[in-house]
Amino acid sequence: MTNIMAVTVGYRDGKNAVYVCTDSQATGWEQKGNVQKLFRRGGNLISSTGRHSRAIESIRELGQLKNRVEPSYIAQRLLDFGKENFKFGDEKDGQDYVVVGLEGGQPVIYSVILSKHSLDPNSGYAPIEKVPHSFRGSGSRQTIPAMQRDMETGNMRFDDLTEGMYFCFSLSNRADIDLFVNDRLQIGLVTPSQTRLLYHPAITSDGGLQDATDYFRVNFDIPDAQTLPEDLGDLNHLRACLNDLYHALLVSCRGMEIEDRDVNAANTAAKTDLTNREKHEAERQNALKRRDERKFYVAELVDSWTSGYFSILTEALKRYHDRREEMYDSGLDALEKLKGQKPDGQ
């Protein structure tokens, strides 16, 4: 089982982008949670929930695509392949896909749902649908209620790439509650001008990554027509940089989440505690300033990732590590002051 989501977010000049995100757990909790489940084929990003063996068969069938095609074509190929090669049992047996790519120059999401019911010509069910967002897999039992809650309370907006990245990491915590889902994310981004992929380091370091050369191509804008050496040699060092980026985004998004809680707590208090509204409003403003600072750090990392320039990415990571060093120093100072104090009662 798995957790797959795809959401449309704001980009630039009134245009949109799409994030697609999945965990790294293959079907069955006994499997190692380091399996590549997000792929690029024909210029599109594809992920699947259901039997992992079926997903791999489908991806291999698309392996011969050399040129960019529209996502509707990929969706139809997946449907045709599933009809011809898969047999589905009871209502719990199915194979779902999310396909994200450019259509008319704009990123779109296609949902493909294969099951005994959806493939029944008399069911009236459309197995392919273009959607603004998609949440599939067992983890969606946790993520969908959380998303509905935030939408109903007005706490969810996808105004830019930074909020979208924050959303990916925040929902992974909720999906990880499910027994068959982990929080090792695989994140894809499609904008009108670029595609990016980012995998949890366990995927790239423990043998779970099948498309190693494509991982470098897509993140550093290496043309598909340019031949890469069979032995990547020092090119493998690019992987270390992308692994560091994943950890930096994880930590930085957690920082945004902490400040979000303070903003929401102060906002609720300002609504309900009329006597102390002025105090709570001041607390809310201070929390918003802290969140803005945290968001700036996440935005810097996201922008460096989308730039496609290794030098810009490494500079952003150096600034991240400089901030961590400052935290270590302040922690050491606080510890030394604490140890210099006499214990109570002495």
Secondary structure, DSSP 8 states (H G I E B T S, - for coil): ---EEEEEEE-STT-EEEEEEE----SSTTS-S----EEEETTEEEEEES-HHHHHHHHHHTTT--S---HHHHHHHHHHHHHHH----STT-EEEEEEEEEETTEEEEEEEEEETTTT-TTS---SEEEESEEEESTTHHHHHHHHHHHHHTT-----SHHHHHHHHHHHHHHHTTSTT--S--EEEEE-SS-EEEEE-HHHHHTT--S-HHHHHHHHHT--TTS---SS-GGGGHHHHHHHHHHHHHHHHHHHHHHHHHHHHHHHHHHHH-GGGHHHHHHHHHHHHHHHHHHHHHHHHHHHHHHH--HHHHHHHHHHHHHHHHHHHHHHHHHHHHHHHS--TT-
